[in-house]
Amino acid sequence: MTSSTGYDDLWDEFHRVVNMNSRELETWLLTEEASEEADFVPGERMPPTGADVLAVLGKRKTDLEDHDAEVMARVVSIVHRERGEDLEPDAGESAGWRRYLMSMGHDPLRPAGDRATDR
């Protein structure tokens, strides 16, 4: 994928809303709490969106493909729909809400921009 201003902005916003680093996200995705699927076996499979986010976190911006841009746009859209523009720590109304966001790499209890850099 050729880098452009639009993708640069998307990349930056994705990395702002995804405030878990790849190690934290992978560890979370392999827990039973990360999925509501009845046939989920902890340690063997990850929720699909989380696995896509993890794949993007493992890439350099110059290595992104169209699917990666779609994943980044979807995650940014979902996090902003759920949280608005203000990404300050919020416990939310339920544990399920936090679990849902964490499965995309966004921990709503963590301050915006507060994540260990692993890219």
Biopython code that builds the backbone (N, CA, C, O; Angstrom):
import numpy as np
from Bio.PDB.StructureBuilder import StructureBuilder

atoms = [
    (1, "MET", "N", (0.859, -1.165, 0.000)),
    (1, "MET", "CA", (0.000, 0.000, 0.000)),
    (1, "MET", "C", (0.901, 1.223, 0.000)),
    (1, "MET", "O", (1.901, 1.267, 0.717)),
    (2, "THR", "N", (0.551, 2.198, -0.792)),
    (2, "THR", "CA", (1.302, 3.431, -0.834)),
    (2, "THR", "C", (0.828, 4.345, 0.273)),
    (2, "THR", "O", (-0.372, 4.559, 0.443)),
    (3, "SER", "N", (1.768, 4.883, 1.023)),
    (3, "SER", "CA", (1.401, 5.773, 2.117)),
    (3, "SER", "C", (0.898, 7.094, 1.555)),
    (3, "SER", "O", (1.499, 7.657, 0.639)),
    (4, "SER", "N", (-0.198, 7.583, 2.100)),
    (4, "SER", "CA", (-0.726, 8.881, 1.724)),
    (4, "SER", "C", (-1.148, 9.593, 2.992)),
    (4, "SER", "O", (-1.158, 8.991, 4.065)),
    (5, "THR", "N", (-1.493, 10.847, 2.887)),
    (5, "THR", "CA", (-1.905, 11.602, 4.058)),
    (5, "THR", "C", (-3.080, 10.930, 4.747)),
    (5, "THR", "O", (-3.117, 10.863, 5.975)),
    (6, "GLY", "N", (-4.044, 10.428, 3.974)),
    (6, "GLY", "CA", (-5.192, 9.750, 4.568)),
    (6, "GLY", "C", (-4.795, 8.530, 5.368)),
    (6, "GLY", "O", (-5.313, 8.309, 6.463)),
    (7, "TYR", "N", (-3.885, 7.737, 4.837)),
    (7, "TYR", "CA", (-3.437, 6.553, 5.562)),
    (7, "TYR", "C", (-2.552, 6.936, 6.732)),
    (7, "TYR", "O", (-2.559, 6.256, 7.758)),
    (8, "ASP", "N", (-1.795, 8.006, 6.599)),
    (8, "ASP", "CA", (-0.981, 8.477, 7.728)),
    (8, "ASP", "C", (-1.887, 8.863, 8.890)),
    (8, "ASP", "O", (-1.629, 8.497, 10.037)),
    (9, "ASP", "N", (-2.948, 9.602, 8.587)),
    (9, "ASP", "CA", (-3.890, 10.012, 9.630)),
    (9, "ASP", "C", (-4.579, 8.801, 10.244)),
    (9, "ASP", "O", (-4.735, 8.729, 11.463)),
    (10, "LEU", "N", (-4.992, 7.851, 9.413)),
    (10, "LEU", "CA", (-5.641, 6.639, 9.902)),
    (10, "LEU", "C", (-4.677, 5.846, 10.782)),
    (10, "LEU", "O", (-5.066, 5.372, 11.850)),
    (11, "TRP", "N", (-3.452, 5.701, 10.355)),
    (11, "TRP", "CA", (-2.419, 5.004, 11.125)),
    (11, "TRP", "C", (-2.257, 5.652, 12.504)),
    (11, "TRP", "O", (-2.243, 4.966, 13.526)),
    (12, "ASP", "N", (-2.137, 6.975, 12.514)),
    (12, "ASP", "CA", (-1.957, 7.697, 13.776)),
    (12, "ASP", "C", (-3.157, 7.536, 14.701)),
    (12, "ASP", "O", (-2.995, 7.305, 15.899)),
    (13, "GLU", "N", (-4.367, 7.658, 14.143)),
    (13, "GLU", "CA", (-5.569, 7.538, 14.978)),
    (13, "GLU", "C", (-5.750, 6.107, 15.473)),
    (13, "GLU", "O", (-6.156, 5.894, 16.616)),
    (14, "PHE", "N", (-5.454, 5.134, 14.630)),
    (14, "PHE", "CA", (-5.520, 3.722, 15.039)),
    (14, "PHE", "C", (-4.607, 3.487, 16.234)),
    (14, "PHE", "O", (-5.005, 2.853, 17.211)),
    (15, "HIS", "N", (-3.378, 4.000, 16.154)),
    (15, "HIS", "CA", (-2.426, 3.790, 17.241)),
    (15, "HIS", "C", (-2.745, 4.645, 18.468)),
    (15, "HIS", "O", (-2.221, 4.384, 19.551)),
    (16, "ARG", "N", (-3.578, 5.641, 18.318)),
    (16, "ARG", "CA", (-4.040, 6.400, 19.483)),
    (16, "ARG", "C", (-5.152, 5.632, 20.203)),
    (16, "ARG", "O", (-5.144, 5.542, 21.430)),
    (17, "VAL", "N", (-6.111, 5.076, 19.445)),
    (17, "VAL", "CA", (-7.230, 4.377, 20.084)),
    (17, "VAL", "C", (-6.854, 2.968, 20.537)),
    (17, "VAL", "O", (-7.407, 2.472, 21.519)),
    (18, "VAL", "N", (-5.935, 2.324, 19.848)),
    (18, "VAL", "CA", (-5.464, 1.002, 20.274)),
    (18, "VAL", "C", (-4.363, 1.260, 21.299)),
    (18, "VAL", "O", (-3.203, 1.474, 20.946)),
    (19, "ASN", "N", (-4.747, 1.235, 22.566)),
    (19, "ASN", "CA", (-3.821, 1.618, 23.623)),
    (19, "ASN", "C", (-3.214, 0.416, 24.354)),
    (19, "ASN", "O", (-2.575, 0.575, 25.394)),
    (20, "MET", "N", (-3.416, -0.770, 23.811)),
    (20, "MET", "CA", (-2.752, -1.964, 24.329)),
    (20, "MET", "C", (-1.628, -2.313, 23.361)),
    (20, "MET", "O", (-1.817, -2.240, 22.146)),
    (21, "ASN", "N", (-0.463, -2.690, 23.880)),
    (21, "ASN", "CA", (0.591, -3.086, 22.956)),
    (21, "ASN", "C", (0.353, -4.525, 22.499)),
    (21, "ASN", "O", (-0.540, -5.197, 23.016)),
    (22, "SER", "N", (1.124, -4.990, 21.559)),
    (22, "SER", "CA", (0.860, -6.300, 20.964)),
    (22, "SER", "C", (0.969, -7.432, 21.980)),
    (22, "SER", "O", (0.200, -8.390, 21.909)),
    (23, "ARG", "N", (1.895, -7.348, 22.913)),
    (23, "ARG", "CA", (2.017, -8.404, 23.930)),
    (23, "ARG", "C", (0.798, -8.434, 24.837)),
    (23, "ARG", "O", (0.275, -9.504, 25.147)),
    (24, "GLU", "N", (0.346, -7.259, 25.262)),
    (24, "GLU", "CA", (-0.846, -7.190, 26.118)),
    (24, "GLU", "C", (-2.072, -7.713, 25.382)),
    (24, "GLU", "O", (-2.860, -8.478, 25.937)),
    (25, "LEU", "N", (-2.226, -7.294, 24.127)),
    (25, "LEU", "CA", (-3.385, -7.712, 23.346)),
    (25, "LEU", "C", (-3.365, -9.214, 23.105)),
    (25, "LEU", "O", (-4.389, -9.877, 23.267)),
    (26, "GLU", "N", (-2.229, -9.753, 22.726)),
    (26, "GLU", "CA", (-2.148, -11.198, 22.482)),
    (26, "GLU", "C", (-2.477, -11.984, 23.749)),
    (26, "GLU", "O", (-3.228, -12.959, 23.704)),
    (27, "THR", "N", (-1.916, -11.559, 24.869)),
    (27, "THR", "CA", (-2.203, -12.233, 26.131)),
    (27, "THR", "C", (-3.699, -12.186, 26.430)),
    (27, "THR", "O", (-4.286, -13.194, 26.825)),
    (28, "TRP", "N", (-4.314, -11.022, 26.244)),
    (28, "TRP", "CA", (-5.755, -10.871, 26.491)),
    (28, "TRP", "C", (-6.568, -11.745, 25.545)),
    (28, "TRP", "O", (-7.498, -12.426, 25.977)),
    (29, "LEU", "N", (-6.226, -11.733, 24.257)),
    (29, "LEU", "CA", (-7.016, -12.466, 23.267)),
    (29, "LEU", "C", (-7.000, -13.974, 23.488)),
    (29, "LEU", "O", (-7.906, -14.679, 23.043)),
    (30, "LEU", "N", (-5.987, -14.460, 24.166)),
    (30, "LEU", "CA", (-5.887, -15.896, 24.409)),
    (30, "LEU", "C", (-6.539, -16.323, 25.719)),
    (30, "LEU", "O", (-6.430, -17.481, 26.122)),
    (31, "THR", "N", (-7.226, -15.378, 26.393)),
    (31, "THR", "CA", (-7.949, -15.726, 27.618)),
    (31, "THR", "C", (-9.407, -16.044, 27.298)),
    (31, "THR", "O", (-9.929, -15.638, 26.260)),
    (32, "GLU", "N", (-10.035, -16.753, 28.174)),
    (32, "GLU", "CA", (-11.444, -17.104, 28.006)),
    (32, "GLU", "C", (-12.332, -15.862, 28.019)),
    (32, "GLU", "O", (-13.354, -15.832, 27.334)),
    (33, "GLU", "N", (-11.958, -14.839, 28.786)),
    (33, "GLU", "CA", (-12.760, -13.632, 28.919)),
    (33, "GLU", "C", (-12.841, -12.826, 27.629)),
    (33, "GLU", "O", (-13.754, -12.015, 27.470)),
    (34, "ALA", "N", (-11.916, -13.029, 26.714)),
    (34, "ALA", "CA", (-11.849, -12.225, 25.491)),
    (34, "ALA", "C", (-12.929, -12.579, 24.476)),
    (34, "ALA", "O", (-13.157, -11.809, 23.543)),
    (35, "SER", "N", (-13.591, -13.702, 24.626)),
    (35, "SER", "CA", (-14.560, -14.129, 23.627)),
    (35, "SER", "C", (-15.839, -14.620, 24.285)),
    (35, "SER", "O", (-15.823, -15.243, 25.347)),
    (36, "GLU", "N", (-16.942, -14.321, 23.622)),
    (36, "GLU", "CA", (-18.232, -14.824, 24.094)),
    (36, "GLU", "C", (-18.649, -16.082, 23.335)),
    (36, "GLU", "O", (-19.724, -16.628, 23.585)),
    (37, "GLU", "N", (-17.808, -16.544, 22.415)),
    (37, "GLU", "CA", (-18.132, -17.726, 21.619)),
    (37, "GLU", "C", (-18.149, -18.966, 22.503)),
    (37, "GLU", "O", (-17.240, -19.181, 23.305)),
    (38, "ALA", "N", (-19.178, -19.770, 22.352)),
    (38, "ALA", "CA", (-19.340, -20.963, 23.187)),
    (38, "ALA", "C", (-18.236, -21.988, 22.938)),
    (38, "ALA", "O", (-17.851, -22.716, 23.852)),
    (39, "ASP", "N", (-17.720, -22.050, 21.698)),
    (39, "ASP", "CA", (-16.723, -23.066, 21.377)),
    (39, "ASP", "C", (-15.294, -22.552, 21.505)),
    (39, "ASP", "O", (-14.364, -23.211, 21.041)),
    (40, "PHE", "N", (-15.100, -21.387, 22.127)),
    (40, "PHE", "CA", (-13.779, -20.813, 22.285)),
    (40, "PHE", "C", (-12.948, -21.652, 23.245)),
    (40, "PHE", "O", (-13.408, -22.013, 24.329)),
    (41, "VAL", "N", (-11.720, -21.958, 22.837)),
    (41, "VAL", "CA", (-10.794, -22.696, 23.684)),
    (41, "VAL", "C", (-9.626, -21.766, 23.988)),
    (41, "VAL", "O", (-8.832, -21.469, 23.095)),
    (42, "PRO", "N", (-9.505, -21.299, 25.238)),
    (42, "PRO", "CA", (-8.431, -20.374, 25.585)),
    (42, "PRO", "C", (-7.064, -20.894, 25.162)),
    (42, "PRO", "O", (-6.751, -22.072, 25.337)),
    (43, "GLY", "N", (-6.256, -20.000, 24.604)),
    (43, "GLY", "CA", (-4.910, -20.352, 24.190)),
    (43, "GLY", "C", (-4.812, -20.954, 22.810)),
    (43, "GLY", "O", (-3.704, -21.144, 22.307)),
    (44, "GLU", "N", (-5.937, -21.264, 22.175)),
    (44, "GLU", "CA", (-5.893, -21.900, 20.860)),
    (44, "GLU", "C", (-6.347, -20.994, 19.720)),
    (44, "GLU", "O", (-5.854, -21.110, 18.597)),
    (45, "ARG", "N", (-7.279, -20.098, 20.003)),
    (45, "ARG", "CA", (-7.841, -19.282, 18.936)),
    (45, "ARG", "C", (-8.155, -17.912, 19.481)),
    (45, "ARG", "O", (-8.434, -17.749, 20.669)),
    (46, "MET", "N", (-8.109, -16.923, 18.603)),
    (46, "MET", "CA", (-8.397, -15.554, 19.021)),
    (46, "MET", "C", (-9.658, -15.059, 18.338)),
    (46, "MET", "O", (-9.999, -15.525, 17.251)),
    (47, "PRO", "N", (-10.359, -14.111, 18.967)),
    (47, "PRO", "CA", (-11.475, -13.465, 18.274)),
    (47, "PRO", "C", (-10.947, -12.826, 16.984)),
    (47, "PRO", "O", (-9.867, -12.236, 17.002)),
    (48, "PRO", "N", (-11.678, -12.927, 15.867)),
    (48, "PRO", "CA", (-11.169, -12.493, 14.560)),
    (48, "PRO", "C", (-10.723, -11.028, 14.487)),
    (48, "PRO", "O", (-9.652, -10.745, 13.950)),
    (49, "THR", "N", (-11.506, -10.106, 15.006)),
    (49, "THR", "CA", (-11.106, -8.701, 14.920)),
    (49, "THR", "C", (-9.840, -8.466, 15.728)),
    (49, "THR", "O", (-8.947, -7.742, 15.289)),
    (50, "GLY", "N", (-9.758, -9.062, 16.885)),
    (50, "GLY", "CA", (-8.554, -8.926, 17.699)),
    (50, "GLY", "C", (-7.325, -9.469, 16.990)),
    (50, "GLY", "O", (-6.252, -8.868, 17.048)),
    (51, "ALA", "N", (-7.480, -10.607, 16.322)),
    (51, "ALA", "CA", (-6.365, -11.184, 15.571)),
    (51, "ALA", "C", (-5.947, -10.250, 14.432)),
    (51, "ALA", "O", (-4.758, -10.117, 14.143)),
    (52, "ASP", "N", (-6.931, -9.600, 13.782)),
    (52, "ASP", "CA", (-6.616, -8.637, 12.727)),
    (52, "ASP", "C", (-5.863, -7.434, 13.287)),
    (52, "ASP", "O", (-4.901, -6.964, 12.681)),
    (53, "VAL", "N", (-6.299, -6.937, 14.442)),
    (53, "VAL", "CA", (-5.624, -5.802, 15.080)),
    (53, "VAL", "C", (-4.200, -6.200, 15.446)),
    (53, "VAL", "O", (-3.266, -5.428, 15.227)),
    (54, "LEU", "N", (-4.030, -7.371, 15.988)),
    (54, "LEU", "CA", (-2.705, -7.858, 16.355)),
    (54, "LEU", "C", (-1.799, -7.928, 15.125)),
    (54, "LEU", "O", (-0.619, -7.586, 15.206)),
    (55, "ALA", "N", (-2.336, -8.362, 14.001)),
    (55, "ALA", "CA", (-1.558, -8.428, 12.766)),
    (55, "ALA", "C", (-1.117, -7.027, 12.326)),
    (55, "ALA", "O", (0.026, -6.842, 11.907)),
    (56, "VAL", "N", (-2.013, -6.047, 12.419)),
    (56, "VAL", "CA", (-1.662, -4.674, 12.047)),
    (56, "VAL", "C", (-0.578, -4.143, 12.982)),
    (56, "VAL", "O", (0.362, -3.490, 12.528)),
    (57, "LEU", "N", (-0.697, -4.414, 14.267)),
    (57, "LEU", "CA", (0.308, -3.945, 15.227)),
    (57, "LEU", "C", (1.693, -4.510, 14.929)),
    (57, "LEU", "O", (2.705, -3.916, 15.301)),
    (58, "GLY", "N", (1.734, -5.647, 14.265)),
    (58, "GLY", "CA", (3.013, -6.278, 13.924)),
    (58, "GLY", "C", (3.617, -5.791, 12.621)),
    (58, "GLY", "O", (4.657, -6.295, 12.196)),
    (59, "LYS", "N", (2.978, -4.812, 11.978)),
    (59, "LYS", "CA", (3.458, -4.328, 10.681)),
    (59, "LYS", "C", (3.988, -2.913, 10.770)),
    (59, "LYS", "O", (3.637, -2.140, 11.661)),
    (60, "ARG", "N", (4.853, -2.603, 9.806)),
    (60, "ARG", "CA", (5.270, -1.217, 9.611)),
    (60, "ARG", "C", (4.241, -0.562, 8.702)),
    (60, "ARG", "O", (3.560, -1.242, 7.934)),
    (61, "LYS", "N", (4.130, 0.735, 8.789)),
    (61, "LYS", "CA", (3.144, 1.451, 7.978)),
    (61, "LYS", "C", (3.345, 1.163, 6.484)),
    (61, "LYS", "O", (2.369, 1.062, 5.740)),
    (62, "THR", "N", (4.576, 1.034, 6.049)),
    (62, "THR", "CA", (4.850, 0.802, 4.628)),
    (62, "THR", "C", (4.446, -0.596, 4.167)),
    (62, "THR", "O", (4.376, -0.852, 2.964)),
    (63, "ASP", "N", (4.180, -1.503, 5.106)),
    (63, "ASP", "CA", (3.806, -2.875, 4.760)),
    (63, "ASP", "C", (2.304, -3.126, 4.796)),
    (63, "ASP", "O", (1.859, -4.254, 4.579)),
    (64, "LEU", "N", (1.517, -2.086, 5.069)),
    (64, "LEU", "CA", (0.070, -2.255, 5.174)),
    (64, "LEU", "C", (-0.553, -2.651, 3.841)),
    (64, "LEU", "O", (-0.093, -2.248, 2.773)),
    (65, "GLU", "N", (-1.606, -3.445, 3.932)),
    (65, "GLU", "CA", (-2.392, -3.839, 2.767)),
    (65, "GLU", "C", (-3.788, -3.251, 2.910)),
    (65, "GLU", "O", (-4.131, -2.719, 3.966)),
    (66, "ASP", "N", (-4.587, -3.340, 1.871)),
    (66, "ASP", "CA", (-5.937, -2.773, 1.907)),
    (66, "ASP", "C", (-6.753, -3.333, 3.069)),
    (66, "ASP", "O", (-7.482, -2.589, 3.725)),
    (67, "HIS", "N", (-6.639, -4.629, 3.330)),
    (67, "HIS", "CA", (-7.375, -5.240, 4.447)),
    (67, "HIS", "C", (-6.972, -4.599, 5.776)),
    (67, "HIS", "O", (-7.818, -4.391, 6.645)),
    (68, "ASP", "N", (-5.700, -4.289, 5.935)),
    (68, "ASP", "CA", (-5.229, -3.654, 7.166)),
    (68, "ASP", "C", (-5.866, -2.280, 7.353)),
    (68, "ASP", "O", (-6.257, -1.918, 8.463)),
    (69, "ALA", "N", (-5.969, -1.520, 6.271)),
    (69, "ALA", "CA", (-6.608, -0.200, 6.345)),
    (69, "ALA", "C", (-8.078, -0.339, 6.722)),
    (69, "ALA", "O", (-8.605, 0.470, 7.486)),
    (70, "GLU", "N", (-8.736, -1.356, 6.192)),
    (70, "GLU", "CA", (-10.134, -1.606, 6.545)),
    (70, "GLU", "C", (-10.264, -1.943, 8.028)),
    (70, "GLU", "O", (-11.181, -1.465, 8.696)),
    (71, "VAL", "N", (-9.357, -2.757, 8.539)),
    (71, "VAL", "CA", (-9.364, -3.120, 9.962)),
    (71, "VAL", "C", (-9.150, -1.870, 10.806)),
    (71, "VAL", "O", (-9.877, -1.639, 11.772)),
    (72, "MET", "N", (-8.161, -1.066, 10.449)),
    (72, "MET", "CA", (-7.875, 0.145, 11.222)),
    (72, "MET", "C", (-9.077, 1.080, 11.218)),
    (72, "MET", "O", (-9.447, 1.609, 12.267)),
    (73, "ALA", "N", (-9.690, 1.290, 10.064)),
    (73, "ALA", "CA", (-10.846, 2.182, 9.978)),
    (73, "ALA", "C", (-12.016, 1.647, 10.798)),
    (73, "ALA", "O", (-12.707, 2.413, 11.470)),
    (74, "ARG", "N", (-12.239, 0.333, 10.744)),
    (74, "ARG", "CA", (-13.344, -0.272, 11.500)),
    (74, "ARG", "C", (-13.120, -0.117, 13.006)),
    (74, "ARG", "O", (-14.047, 0.237, 13.733)),
    (75, "VAL", "N", (-11.906, -0.378, 13.476)),
    (75, "VAL", "CA", (-11.606, -0.278, 14.901)),
    (75, "VAL", "C", (-11.722, 1.166, 15.377)),
    (75, "VAL", "O", (-12.305, 1.424, 16.430)),
    (76, "VAL", "N", (-11.176, 2.105, 14.619)),
    (76, "VAL", "CA", (-11.279, 3.525, 14.987)),
    (76, "VAL", "C", (-12.744, 3.930, 15.065)),
    (76, "VAL", "O", (-13.149, 4.610, 16.008)),
    (77, "SER", "N", (-13.535, 3.523, 14.091)),
    (77, "SER", "CA", (-14.956, 3.860, 14.061)),
    (77, "SER", "C", (-15.692, 3.278, 15.276)),
    (77, "SER", "O", (-16.479, 3.974, 15.917)),
    (78, "ILE", "N", (-15.438, 2.026, 15.583)),
    (78, "ILE", "CA", (-16.110, 1.379, 16.713)),
    (78, "ILE", "C", (-15.718, 2.043, 18.031)),
    (78, "ILE", "O", (-16.580, 2.330, 18.861)),
    (79, "VAL", "N", (-14.438, 2.284, 18.224)),
    (79, "VAL", "CA", (-13.999, 2.889, 19.487)),
    (79, "VAL", "C", (-14.614, 4.276, 19.644)),
    (79, "VAL", "O", (-15.077, 4.628, 20.728)),
    (80, "HIS", "N", (-14.622, 5.068, 18.565)),
    (80, "HIS", "CA", (-15.222, 6.402, 18.669)),
    (80, "HIS", "C", (-16.741, 6.333, 18.857)),
    (80, "HIS", "O", (-17.315, 7.172, 19.551)),
    (81, "ARG", "N", (-17.389, 5.351, 18.250)),
    (81, "ARG", "CA", (-18.827, 5.188, 18.454)),
    (81, "ARG", "C", (-19.126, 4.860, 19.916)),
    (81, "ARG", "O", (-20.082, 5.378, 20.494)),
    (82, "GLU", "N", (-18.315, 4.012, 20.494)),
    (82, "GLU", "CA", (-18.517, 3.581, 21.876)),
    (82, "GLU", "C", (-18.032, 4.606, 22.903)),
    (82, "GLU", "O", (-18.596, 4.716, 23.992)),
    (83, "ARG", "N", (-16.991, 5.350, 22.551)),
    (83, "ARG", "CA", (-16.353, 6.232, 23.530)),
    (83, "ARG", "C", (-16.477, 7.709, 23.202)),
    (83, "ARG", "O", (-16.266, 8.546, 24.080)),
    (84, "GLY", "N", (-16.814, 8.057, 21.957)),
    (84, "GLY", "CA", (-16.772, 9.457, 21.546)),
    (84, "GLY", "C", (-15.331, 9.852, 21.286)),
    (84, "GLY", "O", (-14.465, 8.989, 21.144)),
    (85, "GLU", "N", (-15.074, 11.122, 21.223)),
    (85, "GLU", "CA", (-13.711, 11.596, 20.971)),
    (85, "GLU", "C", (-12.873, 11.611, 22.245)),
    (85, "GLU", "O", (-11.645, 11.552, 22.182)),
    (86, "ASP", "N", (-13.526, 11.689, 23.386)),
    (86, "ASP", "CA", (-12.848, 11.743, 24.666)),
    (86, "ASP", "C", (-12.460, 10.332, 25.087)),
    (86, "ASP", "O", (-13.328, 9.519, 25.402)),
    (87, "LEU", "N", (-11.187, 10.039, 25.095)),
    (87, "LEU", "CA", (-10.739, 8.688, 25.424)),
    (87, "LEU", "C", (-10.156, 8.609, 26.834)),
    (87, "LEU", "O", (-9.300, 7.771, 27.118)),
    (88, "GLU", "N", (-10.625, 9.479, 27.699)),
    (88, "GLU", "CA", (-10.161, 9.424, 29.083)),
    (88, "GLU", "C", (-10.718, 8.174, 29.752)),
    (88, "GLU", "O", (-11.756, 7.662, 29.333)),
    (89, "PRO", "N", (-10.042, 7.672, 30.790)),
    (89, "PRO", "CA", (-10.461, 6.424, 31.438)),
    (89, "PRO", "C", (-11.932, 6.422, 31.854)),
    (89, "PRO", "O", (-12.435, 7.391, 32.423)),
    (90, "ASP", "N", (-12.604, 5.315, 31.558)),
    (90, "ASP", "CA", (-14.019, 5.172, 31.849)),
    (90, "ASP", "C", (-14.309, 3.693, 32.088)),
    (90, "ASP", "O", (-13.999, 2.852, 31.244)),
    (91, "ALA", "N", (-14.899, 3.377, 33.228)),
    (91, "ALA", "CA", (-15.215, 1.987, 33.545)),
    (91, "ALA", "C", (-16.413, 1.475, 32.761)),
    (91, "ALA", "O", (-16.607, 0.264, 32.660)),
    (92, "GLY", "N", (-17.222, 2.374, 32.202)),
    (92, "GLY", "CA", (-18.381, 1.941, 31.444)),
    (92, "GLY", "C", (-19.456, 1.352, 32.336)),
    (92, "GLY", "O", (-19.342, 1.346, 33.562)),
    (93, "GLU", "N", (-20.489, 0.864, 31.699)),
    (93, "GLU", "CA", (-21.634, 0.346, 32.447)),
    (93, "GLU", "C", (-21.562, -1.146, 32.719)),
    (93, "GLU", "O", (-22.291, -1.660, 33.568)),
    (94, "SER", "N", (-20.678, -1.852, 31.997)),
    (94, "SER", "CA", (-20.621, -3.305, 32.192)),
    (94, "SER", "C", (-19.244, -3.849, 31.856)),
    (94, "SER", "O", (-18.477, -3.239, 31.111)),
    (95, "ALA", "N", (-18.951, -5.006, 32.421)),
    (95, "ALA", "CA", (-17.697, -5.689, 32.110)),
    (95, "ALA", "C", (-17.683, -6.131, 30.651)),
    (95, "ALA", "O", (-16.623, -6.186, 30.027)),
    (96, "GLY", "N", (-18.855, -6.445, 30.107)),
    (96, "GLY", "CA", (-18.937, -6.850, 28.703)),
    (96, "GLY", "C", (-18.500, -5.751, 27.757)),
    (96, "GLY", "O", (-17.884, -6.023, 26.726)),
    (97, "TRP", "N", (-18.814, -4.506, 28.099)),
    (97, "TRP", "CA", (-18.408, -3.357, 27.281)),
    (97, "TRP", "C", (-16.892, -3.251, 27.251)),
    (97, "TRP", "O", (-16.298, -3.067, 26.188)),
    (98, "ARG", "N", (-16.268, -3.366, 28.412)),
    (98, "ARG", "CA", (-14.803, -3.297, 28.468)),
    (98, "ARG", "C", (-14.196, -4.471, 27.712)),
    (98, "ARG", "O", (-13.239, -4.288, 26.960)),
    (99, "ARG", "N", (-14.735, -5.670, 27.897)),
    (99, "ARG", "CA", (-14.229, -6.854, 27.204)),
    (99, "ARG", "C", (-14.315, -6.672, 25.690)),
    (99, "ARG", "O", (-13.379, -7.012, 24.967)),
    (100, "TYR", "N", (-15.431, -6.139, 25.216)),
    (100, "TYR", "CA", (-15.636, -5.882, 23.791)),
    (100, "TYR", "C", (-14.554, -4.951, 23.243)),
    (100, "TYR", "O", (-13.957, -5.237, 22.204)),
    (101, "LEU", "N", (-14.299, -3.841, 23.934)),
    (101, "LEU", "CA", (-13.296, -2.890, 23.471)),
    (101, "LEU", "C", (-11.874, -3.446, 23.587)),
    (101, "LEU", "O", (-11.044, -3.216, 22.707)),
    (102, "MET", "N", (-11.598, -4.164, 24.650)),
    (102, "MET", "CA", (-10.263, -4.737, 24.825)),
    (102, "MET", "C", (-9.959, -5.783, 23.753)),
    (102, "MET", "O", (-8.798, -5.985, 23.398)),
    (103, "SER", "N", (-10.978, -6.438, 23.244)),
    (103, "SER", "CA", (-10.762, -7.431, 22.196)),
    (103, "SER", "C", (-10.369, -6.789, 20.873)),
    (103, "SER", "O", (-10.033, -7.481, 19.912)),
    (104, "MET", "N", (-10.415, -5.448, 20.828)),
    (104, "MET", "CA", (-9.939, -4.697, 19.663)),
    (104, "MET", "C", (-8.677, -3.901, 20.005)),
    (104, "MET", "O", (-8.195, -3.107, 19.197)),
    (105, "GLY", "N", (-8.153, -4.122, 21.204)),
    (105, "GLY", "CA", (-6.925, -3.453, 21.597)),
    (105, "GLY", "C", (-7.105, -2.133, 22.319)),
    (105, "GLY", "O", (-6.133, -1.406, 22.528)),
    (106, "HIS", "N", (-8.347, -1.805, 22.708)),
    (106, "HIS", "CA", (-8.602, -0.554, 23.424)),
    (106, "HIS", "C", (-9.072, -0.855, 24.837)),
    (106, "HIS", "O", (-10.164, -1.386, 25.042)),
    (107, "ASP", "N", (-8.231, -0.507, 25.815)),
    (107, "ASP", "CA", (-8.626, -0.665, 27.214)),
    (107, "ASP", "C", (-9.202, 0.662, 27.693)),
    (107, "ASP", "O", (-8.462, 1.633, 27.847)),
    (108, "PRO", "N", (-10.524, 0.721, 27.932)),
    (108, "PRO", "CA", (-11.146, 1.992, 28.310)),
    (108, "PRO", "C", (-10.740, 2.504, 29.684)),
    (108, "PRO", "O", (-11.061, 3.639, 30.034)),
    (109, "LEU", "N", (-10.046, 1.694, 30.463)),
    (109, "LEU", "CA", (-9.583, 2.157, 31.770)),
    (109, "LEU", "C", (-8.207, 2.814, 31.699)),
    (109, "LEU", "O", (-7.735, 3.375, 32.688)),
    (110, "ARG", "N", (-7.573, 2.749, 30.549)),
    (110, "ARG", "CA", (-6.234, 3.317, 30.371)),
    (110, "ARG", "C", (-6.348, 4.693, 29.765)),
    (110, "ARG", "O", (-7.122, 4.892, 28.828)),
    (111, "PRO", "N", (-5.583, 5.667, 30.285)),
    (111, "PRO", "CA", (-5.603, 7.013, 29.695)),
    (111, "PRO", "C", (-5.200, 6.990, 28.218)),
    (111, "PRO", "O", (-4.389, 6.165, 27.799)),
    (112, "ALA", "N", (-5.772, 7.901, 27.444)),
    (112, "ALA", "CA", (-5.462, 7.994, 26.012)),
    (112, "ALA", "C", (-3.966, 8.175, 25.812)),
    (112, "ALA", "O", (-3.325, 8.953, 26.518)),
    (113, "GLY", "N", (-3.421, 7.460, 24.857)),
    (113, "GLY", "CA", (-2.009, 7.574, 24.528)),
    (113, "GLY", "C", (-1.077, 6.909, 25.515)),
    (113, "GLY", "O", (0.140, 7.012, 25.363)),
    (114, "ASP", "N", (-1.600, 6.230, 26.523)),
    (114, "ASP", "CA", (-0.784, 5.599, 27.547)),
    (114, "ASP", "C", (-0.602, 4.123, 27.232)),
    (114, "ASP", "O", (-1.323, 3.274, 27.756)),
    (115, "ARG", "N", (0.367, 3.822, 26.372)),
    (115, "ARG", "CA", (0.640, 2.434, 26.049)),
    (115, "ARG", "C", (2.114, 2.275, 25.767)),
    (115, "ARG", "O", (2.764, 3.195, 25.270)),
    (116, "ALA", "N", (2.637, 1.119, 26.079)),
    (116, "ALA", "CA", (4.028, 0.840, 25.767)),
    (116, "ALA", "C", (4.162, 0.722, 24.258)),
    (116, "ALA", "O", (3.359, 0.044, 23.617)),
    (117, "THR", "N", (5.142, 1.358, 23.696)),
    (117, "THR", "CA", (5.328, 1.313, 22.252)),
    (117, "THR", "C", (6.054, 0.030, 21.876)),
    (117, "THR", "O", (7.089, -0.317, 22.445)),
    (118, "ASP", "N", (5.478, -0.660, 20.902)),
    (118, "ASP", "CA", (6.128, -1.891, 20.451)),
    (118, "ASP", "C", (6.139, -1.950, 18.925)),
    (118, "ASP", "O", (6.190, -3.033, 18.342)),
    (119, "ARG", "N", (6.093, -0.822, 18.302)),
    (119, "ARG", "CA", (6.136, -0.804, 16.836)),
    (119, "ARG", "C", (7.400, -0.171, 16.353)),
    (119, "ARG", "O", (7.616, -0.066, 15.146)),
]
sb = StructureBuilder()
sb.init_structure("model")
sb.init_model(0)
sb.init_chain("A")
sb.init_seg("    ")
for serial, (resi, resn, name, xyz) in enumerate(atoms, 1):
    if name == "N":
        sb.init_residue(resn, " ", resi, " ")
    sb.init_atom(name, np.array(xyz, "f"), 0.0, 1.0, " ", f" {name:<3s}", serial, name[0])
structure = sb.get_structure()
